[in-house]
Amino acid sequence: MILLLGFNLVGAILFINAVRASIRHRRFDNTYFEFDALPFSPGQHVGGRIHLKLDTLAEHGIDLRLSCVRKVVAGSGDSRSTNQIVMWQAEQNVPAGSVGPGPLGRAIPVNFSISAESPNTDHDNPSDQILWMLHAQADVPGVDYSDDFEIPVFRSAASSTPASDFGTRITTGADNFGFAAPQTGNADSAEVPQPAHTKVVVSMGSGGTEFYFPVFRNPGRALILLLVTVFWCAVVFVLYHTHAPIFFFIIFGLADLLLIVGTLHVTLGSARISVSSGEILSRMGIFGLGRTRRIQVSNVASIVLVASMQQGSSSGNHLCAIRVRLKDGRKFTLADEIDSRQEARWVVSQIETLAGLRLDTHVEVDLPLGVPPQPLRPTSGQVFTPSRSSTSTTASVGVFFAMVTGMIGFMAWRISLFSVHRNNSPTAAAAPAKPTARRIFAPLTDADVGRVRAMPAQAQAEELLERAIGHDPGALDLFDQQVGGWIGHIQMSDRMKQLEQRSRFSKDLRVRYANVDINLALEGWQKNKQAADLLIERGSTDPRYRASAVYYLGMLAGRGVDYQRIHGVLLNYARYDQDATVRRWAVEGMRFLREENVLDELFASFTEDPAPSVRDRAGCNISDCGIFTRKQRMRMVPKLLDLAMNPRTTGQMRSWTFLTLQEITDETLPADAIIWSRWYQEHGSEKMAEFERLEWWQVRGDE
């Protein structure tokens, strides 16, 4: 039950995301990025306009982010994983007033400067690519705007002049759609501008400048982790109450403990960094209750920004942490769970400036196990430096394998218990049917007749039905003679199951009648009025057998037993029974009634029944199931055309209608009511004449 709820939750999340994506596409149309010039080259500007349909004002402006991303695919086969390393990144906010008109309605100006030392776009190795991604988003009423564009960056002869200030800020009233002119200088050692929106709270006090990272600063991540933790706690609860082996309980319990600690840290964790003359004070913990660490500035080698890896997404939002590296080699984390790289760089630059350290805002990336380092020249602004923290990676991998081992062991234990209970149960299910080889027979001879009559009932029924499927008239005659004696002596073997399915969809109505007879014999029903009385009574008194009763009643009526009474009973169940399952099987039983007026009654169920399952089966029985002739089905085409032309017909019903038309007529026309209507006017009479020339038993089928 817990696993089912978990899968349902995942399905609901995927469905909601799909709905939001559809609404977003309908609202903003087919957005596209128009380049000012191509190619974009290192050392030059990346400029253009994003065209979209935007019918409301983005009060907080449009947030743009340009990222150089290394996309690494590790592993092979089904165990492949995609990791993304942001090597360089710049952010801008375009004010609402700078958004101009465009072909789709609005045009968002884009203008970034990238370093002359930046890498080119590189798709040569599909497992290790360099991509330049432009991300745009805006908070607007309803579904927010969000888009990602891949842009080409290639080195050219004109790209030798270095550019600077990768995160040029927006100013009002300037040229270039309100963009300030870029400033020169090394972005690693230049002052980092403060982002327009920050979560860190900066305050001045007697103890110096304080940077406070509040609790619940990543609500989305906290919610996901909380749901996973609740699910895992439920698993541990089930393990406890099912008396699972202690090994599994310990493994899952430890994993649950780690998840709980992680959830508390992400949800309720806060951090404070104070910088005063000569020292840095740091305190991290849940609600900020951790101990205060004092670090003398004279012992600090550097303050670095560490970005986490990202898997499978191109959004560019990586969590960052601020670490201090001491001259003796030790490292301490000052703050983590920072979801804005630009904000983290700004905080690092402020701390370094206040502490009197050399300004250096390069970014390190924790490379996971299996991702090889790539030799790239340092790029200004965001330097890619492989982190040397292999201990945490090894520990993470160890915990992962321990959890996987525990899960596999627990599943094996549960399966073994299930197998024991199943084998000891007196109602154990039969083994699944095994495929049987098809047999090809020569026409039935007199010698074959004698041999078949001497066979056991099961073998006799299987051979004669298989010969009948092969359209052997002699086998069909002998089948009709012998079928009454098989009742109580045959069963649904693997071969019989295969033959029953094949005969159900035969091109020969005589074989379909044989299918009716074999089903009645397998169920133990004689083809007489007494059987009809018993089925009608059981259907009215036994709700659990009612669906089966109406199905076999239809078979009896199809073989000429008490037709009028059974027809009325089936029609009453098909129209008025409260149970959709009973109505569905009544409709299935009506496919054996062979009279033309039954097709009209099936059409009523097809168009009026509230249950889609009933309408689906009614449509199939009109098209090619059961024992109606081709000319009988052809008479239904005008009604189906009227249904297709009706503007109130739903999309699903229209789809079923066109499928029914195709199966009745053998025509593969487009799903267009006008085209079908024109075809019927021009070719309907000749198609009916074609069907009237057929033998009564020739129908559409598989074999």
C-alpha positions as CSV (number, residue, x, y, z in Angstrom):
1,M,0.0,0.0,0.0
2,I,2.8,2.4,0.9
3,L,4.6,1.7,-2.3
4,L,1.4,2.2,-4.3
5,L,0.9,5.6,-2.6
6,G,4.4,6.5,-3.4
7,F,4.0,5.6,-7.1
8,N,0.7,7.5,-7.2
9,L,2.4,10.5,-5.7
10,V,5.1,10.4,-8.4
11,G,2.5,10.0,-11.1
12,A,0.5,13.0,-9.7
13,I,3.6,15.2,-9.7
14,L,4.5,14.2,-13.3
15,F,0.9,14.9,-14.3
16,I,0.9,18.3,-12.7
17,N,4.2,19.2,-14.4
18,A,2.8,18.1,-17.7
19,V,-0.3,20.2,-17.2
20,R,1.7,23.3,-16.2
21,A,4.0,22.8,-19.3
22,S,0.9,22.7,-21.5
23,I,-0.6,25.8,-20.0
24,R,2.8,27.5,-20.2
25,H,3.1,26.7,-23.9
26,R,-0.4,27.9,-24.6
27,R,0.1,31.1,-22.7
28,F,3.5,32.1,-24.0
29,D,3.3,30.5,-27.5
30,N,6.3,29.1,-29.4
31,T,9.0,31.3,-27.9
32,Y,12.3,31.7,-29.7
33,F,15.7,33.5,-29.3
34,E,16.7,35.8,-32.2
35,F,20.4,36.4,-32.4
36,D,21.8,39.8,-33.2
37,A,24.7,38.2,-35.1
38,L,26.3,34.8,-35.5
39,P,28.5,33.2,-34.4
40,F,28.9,34.4,-30.8
41,S,32.6,34.4,-30.0
42,P,34.6,34.5,-26.8
43,G,35.6,38.0,-25.9
44,Q,32.5,39.5,-27.6
45,H,28.9,40.2,-26.7
46,V,26.0,37.7,-26.7
47,G,23.0,39.7,-27.8
48,G,19.6,39.2,-29.2
49,R,15.9,39.1,-28.2
50,I,13.6,36.5,-26.8
51,H,10.3,36.7,-28.6
52,L,7.2,35.5,-26.7
53,K,3.5,36.2,-26.2
54,L,3.4,38.1,-22.8
55,D,0.0,39.6,-22.0
56,T,0.8,40.8,-18.6
57,L,3.4,43.0,-16.9
58,A,6.3,41.3,-15.1
59,E,6.6,43.6,-12.2
60,H,9.9,42.2,-11.0
61,G,11.4,42.2,-14.4
62,I,12.8,39.3,-16.4
63,D,15.6,37.3,-14.8
64,L,18.3,36.1,-17.4
65,R,21.1,33.7,-16.7
66,L,23.9,32.8,-19.2
67,S,25.8,29.6,-18.2
68,C,28.7,27.7,-19.7
69,V,27.9,24.1,-18.7
70,R,30.0,21.0,-19.0
71,K,27.5,18.1,-19.5
72,V,29.0,14.7,-18.6
73,V,27.3,11.3,-19.1
74,A,28.8,8.7,-16.8
75,G,28.2,5.0,-16.7
76,S,26.7,2.8,-19.5
77,G,23.4,1.1,-20.4
78,D,20.6,1.6,-17.9
79,S,23.0,2.8,-15.2
80,R,24.0,6.0,-17.1
81,S,23.7,9.3,-15.2
82,T,24.0,12.9,-16.5
83,N,25.9,15.4,-14.5
84,Q,26.2,19.1,-15.3
85,I,29.1,21.4,-14.1
86,V,28.6,25.1,-14.4
87,M,32.0,26.5,-15.4
88,W,30.9,30.1,-15.9
89,Q,27.7,32.0,-15.1
90,A,26.3,35.5,-15.3
91,E,22.9,36.9,-14.3
92,Q,20.9,39.9,-15.2
93,N,17.5,41.4,-14.5
94,V,15.7,43.1,-17.4
95,P,13.3,45.7,-16.0
96,A,9.7,45.5,-17.3
97,G,10.1,48.9,-19.0
98,S,13.0,47.5,-21.2
99,V,10.8,44.8,-22.7
100,G,9.8,46.0,-26.2
101,P,7.3,44.9,-28.8
102,G,8.0,41.8,-31.0
103,P,6.4,39.5,-33.6
104,L,4.7,37.4,-31.0
105,G,3.8,40.3,-28.8
106,R,6.9,41.1,-26.7
107,A,10.7,41.0,-27.1
108,I,13.1,40.6,-24.1
109,P,16.5,42.2,-24.8
110,V,19.6,40.0,-24.1
111,N,23.1,41.4,-23.8
112,F,26.0,39.6,-22.0
113,S,29.7,39.9,-22.2
114,I,31.8,36.7,-22.1
115,S,35.5,36.3,-21.6
116,A,38.0,35.9,-24.4
117,E,39.3,32.8,-22.5
118,S,35.8,31.1,-22.5
119,P,35.6,27.7,-24.1
120,N,33.7,27.0,-27.3
121,T,30.6,25.0,-27.7
122,D,31.7,21.4,-28.1
123,H,29.5,18.5,-29.1
124,D,32.3,16.3,-30.4
125,N,32.1,13.8,-27.5
126,P,28.4,13.1,-26.7
127,S,29.5,11.9,-23.3
128,D,31.4,15.1,-22.4
129,Q,30.0,18.2,-24.0
130,I,30.4,22.0,-23.5
131,L,27.1,23.9,-23.8
132,W,26.2,27.5,-23.5
133,M,22.7,27.9,-22.1
134,L,20.5,31.0,-21.7
135,H,17.8,30.7,-19.1
136,A,14.9,33.2,-18.8
137,Q,12.2,33.4,-16.2
138,A,9.7,35.8,-14.8
139,D,7.2,35.9,-12.0
140,V,3.8,36.7,-13.6
141,P,0.2,36.0,-12.4
142,G,-0.8,32.4,-13.0
143,V,1.9,30.1,-14.5
144,D,5.3,31.7,-14.4
145,Y,7.3,32.2,-17.6
146,S,10.4,29.9,-17.9
147,D,12.5,29.0,-20.9
148,D,15.9,27.6,-21.8
149,F,17.8,28.2,-25.0
150,E,21.1,26.7,-26.2
151,I,23.3,29.2,-28.0
152,P,26.4,28.6,-30.2
153,V,29.7,30.1,-29.0
154,F,32.7,29.6,-31.4
155,R,36.0,31.3,-31.6
156,S,36.7,33.5,-34.6
157,A,39.5,35.8,-35.7
158,A,37.7,38.8,-34.3
159,S,37.3,37.3,-30.8
160,S,40.8,38.0,-29.4
161,T,39.9,41.2,-27.5
162,P,38.9,40.2,-24.0
163,A,35.6,41.2,-22.6
164,S,34.9,41.9,-18.9
165,D,32.3,42.2,-16.2
166,F,30.3,39.1,-17.0
167,G,27.3,40.1,-14.9
168,T,26.7,43.6,-16.2
169,R,23.9,45.2,-14.2
170,I,20.8,46.9,-15.7
171,T,20.5,50.6,-15.5
172,T,17.6,52.7,-16.6
173,G,17.9,55.2,-19.4
174,A,21.1,53.7,-20.9
175,D,21.7,52.6,-24.4
176,N,21.4,49.0,-25.6
177,F,17.8,48.6,-24.3
178,G,18.9,49.9,-20.9
179,F,22.1,48.0,-20.4
180,A,25.1,49.7,-18.9
181,A,28.3,49.7,-20.8
182,P,30.7,46.9,-19.7
183,Q,33.6,47.7,-17.5
184,T,37.1,46.3,-17.8
185,G,39.0,44.3,-15.3
186,N,39.4,40.8,-14.1
187,A,36.1,39.4,-12.7
188,D,37.9,37.1,-10.3
189,S,39.4,40.1,-8.5
190,A,36.8,42.7,-9.4
191,E,33.9,43.7,-7.1
192,V,30.9,41.5,-7.6
193,P,27.6,43.5,-8.0
194,Q,24.8,42.7,-5.5
195,P,22.0,40.7,-7.1
196,A,18.6,42.4,-7.4
197,H,17.0,39.8,-5.1
198,T,18.8,38.2,-2.2
199,K,17.8,35.9,0.6
200,V,20.8,36.7,2.8
201,V,20.1,39.3,5.5
202,V,23.0,41.8,5.9
203,S,23.1,43.9,9.1
204,M,25.6,46.2,10.8
205,G,26.3,45.9,14.5
206,S,28.9,46.6,17.2
207,G,30.5,43.2,16.4
208,G,30.9,44.1,12.7
209,T,29.0,43.1,9.6
210,E,26.7,40.1,9.8
211,F,25.4,37.9,7.0
212,Y,22.4,35.8,8.1
213,F,21.0,33.0,6.0
214,P,17.5,32.3,7.4
215,V,15.6,29.0,7.8
216,F,13.4,27.6,5.1
217,R,15.3,29.4,2.3
218,N,14.8,26.6,-0.2
219,P,11.1,25.7,0.2
220,G,10.9,23.5,-2.9
221,R,13.9,21.4,-2.0
222,A,12.7,21.2,1.6
223,L,9.2,20.0,0.6
224,I,10.6,17.2,-1.7
225,L,13.0,16.0,1.0
226,L,10.2,16.1,3.6
227,L,8.0,13.9,1.3
228,V,10.8,11.4,0.8
229,T,11.5,11.3,4.5
230,V,7.8,10.6,5.3
231,F,7.7,7.8,2.8
232,W,10.9,6.3,4.1
233,C,9.6,6.5,7.7
234,A,6.5,4.6,6.6
235,V,8.7,1.9,5.1
236,V,10.6,1.6,8.4
237,F,7.2,1.4,10.3
238,V,6.1,-1.4,8.0
239,L,9.4,-3.3,8.6
240,Y,8.9,-3.0,12.3
241,H,5.3,-4.3,12.3
242,T,6.0,-7.1,9.8
243,H,8.9,-8.4,12.0
244,A,11.5,-8.0,9.3
245,P,15.0,-9.4,9.9
246,I,16.9,-7.1,12.2
247,F,19.6,-6.5,9.5
248,F,17.1,-4.9,7.1
249,F,15.5,-2.9,10.0
250,I,18.9,-1.5,11.0
251,I,19.9,-0.6,7.4
252,F,16.6,1.1,6.6
253,G,16.5,2.8,10.1
254,L,20.0,4.3,9.6
255,A,19.0,5.6,6.2
256,D,15.8,7.0,7.7
257,L,17.9,8.7,10.4
258,L,20.1,10.3,7.8
259,L,17.0,11.6,5.9
260,I,15.5,13.0,9.0
261,V,18.7,14.9,9.8
262,G,19.0,16.1,6.3
263,T,15.4,17.3,6.3
264,L,15.9,19.2,9.5
265,H,19.1,20.8,8.2
266,V,17.5,21.9,4.9
267,T,14.3,23.1,6.4
268,L,15.3,24.6,9.7
269,G,19.0,25.1,9.3
270,S,20.4,28.7,9.4
271,A,23.8,30.2,9.3
272,R,25.4,33.5,10.6
273,I,28.7,34.9,9.4
274,S,30.1,37.9,11.2
275,V,33.2,39.8,10.0
276,S,35.0,42.2,12.4
277,S,38.5,43.5,12.6
278,G,40.8,40.6,12.6
279,E,38.4,37.7,12.9
280,I,35.5,35.8,11.2
281,L,32.7,34.4,13.4
282,S,30.6,31.5,12.1
283,R,27.6,29.7,13.6
284,M,25.6,27.0,11.8
285,G,22.8,24.7,13.1
286,I,19.1,24.1,13.3
287,F,17.6,27.5,14.2
288,G,21.2,28.7,14.5
289,L,21.8,26.8,17.7
290,G,25.2,25.4,16.8
291,R,28.4,26.5,18.4
292,T,30.2,29.7,17.3
293,R,33.5,29.2,15.6
294,R,36.1,32.0,15.7
295,I,38.6,32.2,12.9
296,Q,41.5,34.6,12.9
297,V,41.9,36.3,9.6
298,S,45.7,35.9,9.8
299,N,45.1,32.1,9.6
300,V,42.8,32.2,6.5
301,A,44.4,31.1,3.2
302,S,41.2,31.8,1.2
303,I,37.5,31.8,1.2
304,V,36.0,29.7,-1.6
305,L,32.7,29.1,-3.1
306,V,31.8,25.4,-3.8
307,A,29.0,24.5,-6.2
308,S,27.3,21.1,-6.1
309,M,26.8,18.9,-9.1
310,Q,23.5,18.9,-10.9
311,Q,21.9,15.9,-12.5
312,G,19.6,15.7,-15.5
313,S,18.5,19.4,-15.6
314,S,19.5,22.4,-17.6
315,S,18.1,25.0,-15.3
316,G,21.5,26.0,-13.9
317,N,20.4,26.4,-10.3
318,H,23.1,24.6,-8.3
319,L,23.3,24.8,-4.5
320,C,26.4,26.6,-3.3
321,A,28.3,26.6,-0.1
322,I,30.9,29.1,1.3
323,R,34.0,27.5,2.8
324,V,37.0,28.9,4.5
325,R,40.4,27.3,3.9
326,L,43.0,27.8,6.6
327,K,46.7,27.9,6.0
328,D,47.2,24.6,7.9
329,G,45.0,22.8,5.3
330,R,41.8,22.6,7.4
331,K,38.5,23.6,5.8
332,F,35.2,24.8,7.5
333,T,31.8,25.5,5.9
334,L,30.5,28.9,6.8
335,A,27.1,28.6,5.0
336,D,25.4,26.2,2.6
337,E,22.1,25.6,0.8
338,I,22.6,28.8,-1.2
339,D,20.6,28.5,-4.4
340,S,21.9,31.6,-6.2
341,R,25.5,31.4,-7.4
342,Q,25.6,35.2,-8.0
343,E,24.4,35.8,-4.5
344,A,27.0,33.5,-3.0
345,R,29.8,35.2,-5.1
346,W,28.6,38.6,-3.8
347,V,28.7,37.4,-0.2
348,V,32.2,35.9,-0.7
349,S,33.4,39.2,-2.2
350,Q,32.0,41.2,0.7
351,I,33.6,38.9,3.3
352,E,36.9,39.1,1.6
353,T,36.7,42.9,1.3
354,L,35.7,43.3,5.0
355,A,38.4,40.9,6.2
356,G,41.1,42.5,4.1
357,L,41.7,39.4,2.0
358,R,42.6,39.2,-1.7
359,L,39.4,39.4,-3.7
360,D,38.9,36.0,-5.3
361,T,35.4,34.7,-6.2
362,H,36.2,31.7,-8.3
363,V,34.0,28.6,-7.9
364,E,35.0,25.1,-7.1
365,V,32.9,22.1,-8.1
366,D,32.6,18.8,-6.2
367,L,33.2,16.2,-8.9
368,P,31.3,13.0,-8.2
369,L,32.8,9.6,-8.5
370,G,33.2,8.6,-12.2
371,V,33.4,12.1,-13.7
372,P,36.8,12.7,-15.1
373,P,38.5,16.1,-14.8
374,Q,38.7,18.0,-18.1
375,P,41.8,20.1,-18.8
376,L,40.4,23.6,-19.5
377,R,42.0,27.0,-19.2
378,P,40.7,29.1,-16.3
379,T,37.9,31.4,-17.3
380,S,37.4,34.8,-15.8
381,G,34.6,35.2,-13.3
382,Q,33.9,31.5,-12.6
383,V,37.0,29.3,-12.5
384,F,36.5,25.5,-12.7
385,T,38.6,24.0,-10.0
386,P,38.2,20.3,-9.2
387,S,37.6,19.9,-5.5
388,R,39.9,17.6,-3.5
389,S,37.2,16.4,-1.1
390,S,37.2,12.7,-2.0
391,T,36.4,11.4,1.5
392,S,32.8,12.7,1.4
393,T,32.3,11.3,-2.1
394,T,33.5,7.8,-1.0
395,A,31.3,8.0,2.1
396,S,28.3,8.9,0.0
397,V,28.9,6.0,-2.4
398,G,29.3,3.7,0.5
399,V,26.0,4.8,2.0
400,F,24.3,4.5,-1.4
401,F,25.5,0.9,-1.9
402,A,24.5,0.0,1.7
403,M,21.0,1.3,1.0
404,V,20.7,-0.5,-2.3
405,T,21.9,-3.8,-0.7
406,G,19.4,-3.4,2.1
407,M,16.5,-2.8,-0.4
408,I,17.5,-5.8,-2.5
409,G,17.7,-8.0,0.5
410,F,14.4,-6.8,1.9
411,M,12.7,-7.4,-1.4
412,A,14.2,-10.9,-1.7
413,W,12.9,-11.7,1.8
414,R,9.4,-10.5,1.1
415,I,9.3,-12.5,-2.2
416,S,10.5,-15.6,-0.4
417,L,7.7,-15.2,2.2
418,F,5.2,-14.7,-0.6
419,S,6.4,-17.8,-2.3
420,V,6.0,-19.8,0.9
421,H,2.5,-18.6,1.5
422,R,1.5,-19.1,-2.1
423,N,2.8,-22.7,-2.2
424,N,1.0,-23.5,1.1
425,S,-2.3,-22.0,0.0
426,P,-5.0,-24.4,-1.2
427,T,-6.2,-21.7,-3.7
428,A,-2.8,-21.1,-5.3
429,A,-3.1,-19.8,-8.8
430,A,-2.2,-22.0,-11.7
431,A,1.1,-21.5,-13.5
432,P,1.0,-19.0,-16.4
433,A,0.1,-20.3,-19.8
434,K,3.0,-21.4,-21.9
435,P,3.0,-20.6,-25.7
436,T,2.2,-23.7,-27.8
437,A,3.4,-24.3,-31.4
438,R,0.7,-24.0,-34.1
439,R,-0.1,-27.1,-36.0
440,I,-0.9,-27.3,-39.7
441,F,-3.2,-30.1,-40.8
442,A,-4.1,-31.6,-44.2
443,P,-7.8,-31.7,-45.0
444,L,-9.7,-34.2,-42.8
445,T,-10.0,-37.7,-44.3
446,D,-12.2,-40.6,-43.3
447,A,-9.3,-42.2,-41.6
448,D,-8.7,-39.0,-39.6
449,V,-12.4,-39.0,-38.6
450,G,-12.0,-42.5,-37.1
451,R,-8.8,-41.6,-35.4
452,V,-10.2,-38.3,-33.9
453,R,-13.3,-40.0,-32.6
454,A,-11.1,-42.5,-30.7
455,M,-9.1,-39.7,-29.0
456,P,-9.8,-38.4,-25.5
457,A,-12.2,-35.5,-25.3
458,Q,-9.5,-32.8,-24.6
459,A,-7.3,-33.8,-27.5
460,Q,-10.3,-34.3,-29.8
461,A,-11.6,-30.8,-29.0
462,E,-8.2,-29.2,-29.5
463,E,-7.5,-30.9,-32.8
464,L,-10.9,-30.2,-34.3
465,L,-11.0,-26.6,-33.2
466,E,-7.5,-26.1,-34.7
467,R,-8.5,-27.7,-37.9
468,A,-11.6,-25.5,-38.0
469,I,-9.5,-22.4,-37.6
470,G,-7.7,-23.6,-40.7
471,H,-11.1,-23.5,-42.6
472,D,-11.5,-27.3,-42.9
473,P,-15.2,-27.9,-43.7
474,G,-15.0,-31.5,-42.6
475,A,-13.5,-30.5,-39.3
476,L,-16.3,-28.0,-38.7
477,D,-19.0,-30.6,-39.3
478,L,-17.3,-33.1,-37.0
479,F,-16.8,-30.4,-34.4
480,D,-20.6,-29.7,-34.4
481,Q,-21.3,-33.4,-34.0
482,Q,-18.9,-33.9,-31.1
483,V,-19.1,-30.7,-29.1
484,G,-22.1,-31.7,-27.0
485,G,-20.2,-34.7,-25.6
486,W,-17.3,-32.6,-24.4
487,I,-19.1,-30.9,-21.6
488,G,-17.5,-31.8,-18.3
489,H,-14.6,-33.5,-20.0
490,I,-12.5,-30.6,-21.3
491,Q,-10.7,-27.8,-19.6
492,M,-8.8,-24.5,-20.5
493,S,-5.3,-25.9,-21.2
494,D,-2.5,-23.7,-22.6
495,R,-3.3,-24.9,-26.2
496,M,-7.1,-24.5,-25.7
497,K,-6.6,-20.9,-24.4
498,Q,-4.6,-20.1,-27.6
499,L,-7.1,-21.7,-29.8
500,E,-10.0,-19.9,-28.1
501,Q,-8.4,-16.6,-28.8
502,R,-7.6,-17.4,-32.4
503,S,-11.1,-18.6,-33.2
504,R,-12.7,-15.5,-31.6
505,F,-11.3,-13.3,-34.3
506,S,-11.5,-15.6,-37.3
507,K,-12.5,-14.4,-40.8
508,D,-15.1,-17.2,-40.9
509,L,-18.3,-16.8,-38.9
510,R,-18.6,-20.6,-38.8
511,V,-15.4,-20.6,-36.8
512,R,-16.7,-17.9,-34.5
513,Y,-19.8,-20.0,-33.9
514,A,-17.4,-22.9,-33.0
515,N,-15.8,-20.4,-30.5
516,V,-19.2,-19.9,-28.9
517,D,-19.7,-23.6,-28.6
518,I,-16.3,-24.3,-27.1
519,N,-16.8,-21.6,-24.5
520,L,-20.2,-23.0,-23.5
521,A,-18.7,-26.5,-23.3
522,L,-15.8,-25.3,-21.2
523,E,-18.2,-23.5,-18.8
524,G,-20.5,-26.6,-18.7
525,W,-23.6,-25.1,-20.3
526,Q,-25.8,-27.2,-22.6
527,K,-27.5,-25.4,-25.5
528,N,-31.1,-25.7,-24.3
529,K,-33.8,-23.7,-22.6
530,Q,-33.0,-25.2,-19.2
531,A,-29.5,-23.7,-19.3
532,A,-31.1,-20.3,-20.3
533,D,-33.4,-20.5,-17.3
534,L,-30.6,-21.4,-14.9
535,L,-28.4,-18.5,-16.2
536,I,-31.3,-16.0,-16.0
537,E,-32.0,-17.0,-12.4
538,R,-28.4,-17.0,-11.3
539,G,-27.9,-13.6,-12.9
540,S,-30.7,-12.2,-10.9
541,T,-29.7,-13.8,-7.6
542,D,-25.9,-13.9,-7.7
543,P,-24.3,-10.4,-8.2
544,R,-20.8,-11.9,-8.4
545,Y,-21.8,-14.1,-11.3
546,R,-24.2,-11.7,-13.0
547,A,-21.6,-10.4,-15.6
548,S,-20.7,-14.0,-16.6
549,A,-24.3,-15.0,-16.8
550,V,-25.3,-12.3,-19.2
551,Y,-22.2,-13.1,-21.4
552,Y,-23.1,-16.8,-21.7
553,L,-26.8,-15.9,-22.2
554,G,-25.8,-14.0,-25.3
555,M,-23.9,-17.1,-26.6
556,L,-27.0,-19.3,-26.0
557,A,-29.2,-16.8,-27.9
558,G,-26.7,-16.7,-30.7
559,R,-27.0,-20.4,-31.1
560,G,-30.8,-20.1,-31.3
561,V,-31.8,-20.9,-27.7
562,D,-34.8,-18.8,-26.4
563,Y,-33.7,-15.9,-28.5
564,Q,-36.5,-13.4,-27.8
565,R,-36.5,-13.8,-24.0
566,I,-32.7,-13.6,-23.7
567,H,-32.6,-10.6,-26.1
568,G,-34.9,-8.7,-23.7
569,V,-33.0,-9.7,-20.6
570,L,-29.6,-8.6,-22.1
571,L,-31.1,-5.3,-23.3
572,N,-32.5,-4.6,-19.9
573,Y,-29.1,-5.2,-18.2
574,A,-27.2,-3.2,-20.9
575,R,-29.4,-0.2,-20.4
576,Y,-30.4,-0.1,-16.7
577,D,-28.0,-2.0,-14.5
578,Q,-26.2,0.2,-12.0
579,D,-22.9,-1.7,-12.4
580,A,-20.8,-0.7,-15.4
581,T,-19.1,-4.1,-15.4
582,V,-22.5,-5.8,-15.8
583,R,-23.5,-3.4,-18.6
584,R,-20.2,-4.0,-20.3
585,W,-20.7,-7.8,-20.3
586,A,-24.3,-7.5,-21.4
587,V,-23.0,-5.5,-24.4
588,E,-20.5,-8.2,-25.0
589,G,-23.2,-10.8,-24.9
590,M,-25.3,-8.9,-27.4
591,R,-22.6,-9.3,-30.1
592,F,-23.7,-12.9,-30.5
593,L,-27.4,-12.0,-31.2
594,R,-26.9,-11.7,-35.0
595,E,-30.0,-9.6,-35.8
596,E,-29.7,-6.1,-37.5
597,N,-31.7,-4.3,-34.8
598,V,-29.2,-5.4,-32.2
599,L,-26.6,-3.2,-33.9
600,D,-28.9,-0.2,-33.4
601,E,-29.1,-1.1,-29.7
602,L,-25.3,-1.4,-29.5
603,F,-25.1,2.0,-31.1
604,A,-27.3,3.4,-28.3
605,S,-24.9,2.0,-25.7
606,F,-22.0,3.4,-27.8
607,T,-23.4,6.9,-27.7
608,E,-25.3,7.1,-24.4
609,D,-23.7,4.9,-21.7
610,P,-21.9,6.9,-19.1
611,A,-19.0,4.5,-18.7
612,P,-16.2,4.7,-21.3
613,S,-15.5,1.0,-20.9
614,V,-19.0,0.2,-22.0
615,R,-18.9,2.6,-25.0
616,D,-15.5,1.2,-26.0
617,R,-16.8,-2.4,-26.2
618,A,-20.0,-1.4,-27.9
619,G,-18.0,0.3,-30.6
620,C,-15.8,-2.7,-31.1
621,N,-18.8,-5.0,-31.3
622,I,-20.3,-2.7,-34.0
623,S,-17.1,-2.7,-36.0
624,D,-15.9,-6.3,-36.2
625,C,-16.5,-8.4,-33.0
626,G,-19.2,-11.0,-32.7
627,I,-21.2,-12.7,-35.5
628,F,-22.7,-9.9,-37.5
629,T,-22.2,-10.0,-41.3
630,R,-20.4,-7.3,-43.2
631,K,-23.5,-6.0,-44.9
632,Q,-25.2,-5.7,-41.5
633,R,-22.3,-3.6,-40.2
634,M,-22.2,-1.5,-43.4
635,R,-25.7,-0.3,-42.6
636,M,-24.4,1.5,-39.5
637,V,-22.1,3.8,-41.5
638,P,-24.6,6.7,-41.9
639,K,-25.2,6.8,-38.1
640,L,-21.5,6.8,-37.5
641,L,-21.0,9.7,-40.0
642,D,-23.8,11.7,-38.3
643,L,-22.0,11.1,-35.0
644,A,-18.6,12.3,-36.4
645,M,-20.2,15.4,-37.9
646,N,-21.9,16.4,-34.6
647,P,-20.0,19.2,-33.0
648,R,-20.9,18.1,-29.5
649,T,-19.2,14.7,-30.0
650,T,-16.1,14.5,-27.7
651,G,-12.6,13.9,-29.0
652,Q,-12.5,10.4,-27.6
653,M,-15.9,9.4,-29.1
654,R,-14.9,10.9,-32.5
655,S,-11.6,8.9,-32.4
656,W,-13.6,5.7,-31.7
657,T,-16.1,6.6,-34.4
658,F,-13.4,6.9,-37.1
659,L,-11.8,3.7,-36.0
660,T,-15.1,1.9,-36.3
661,L,-15.6,3.3,-39.8
662,Q,-12.2,2.1,-40.8
663,E,-12.9,-1.5,-39.5
664,I,-16.3,-1.7,-41.1
665,T,-15.3,-0.4,-44.6
666,D,-11.6,-1.4,-44.7
667,E,-10.8,2.1,-45.8
668,T,-7.9,4.1,-44.3
669,L,-9.1,7.7,-44.7
670,P,-8.0,10.6,-42.5
671,A,-10.0,11.3,-39.3
672,D,-12.1,13.9,-41.0
673,A,-15.9,13.7,-41.1
674,I,-16.2,15.6,-44.4
675,I,-13.8,13.3,-46.2
676,W,-15.6,10.2,-44.8
677,S,-19.0,11.7,-45.8
678,R,-17.8,12.4,-49.3
679,W,-16.4,8.9,-49.6
680,Y,-19.7,7.4,-48.6
681,Q,-21.6,9.4,-51.1
682,E,-19.3,8.3,-53.9
683,H,-18.4,4.8,-52.9
684,G,-20.9,3.6,-50.3
685,S,-23.2,1.8,-52.6
686,E,-20.4,-0.1,-54.4
687,K,-18.9,-1.1,-51.0
688,M,-22.3,-2.4,-49.9
689,A,-22.6,-4.3,-53.2
690,E,-19.2,-5.8,-52.6
691,F,-20.2,-7.0,-49.2
692,E,-23.5,-8.5,-50.5
693,R,-21.5,-10.6,-52.9
694,L,-19.6,-12.3,-50.1
695,E,-20.6,-15.6,-48.6
696,W,-22.6,-15.1,-45.4
697,W,-19.7,-16.4,-43.2
698,Q,-17.0,-14.2,-44.7
699,V,-16.1,-11.4,-42.3
700,R,-13.1,-9.2,-41.4
701,G,-10.7,-11.0,-39.1
702,D,-7.2,-12.3,-38.4
703,E,-7.1,-15.7,-40.0
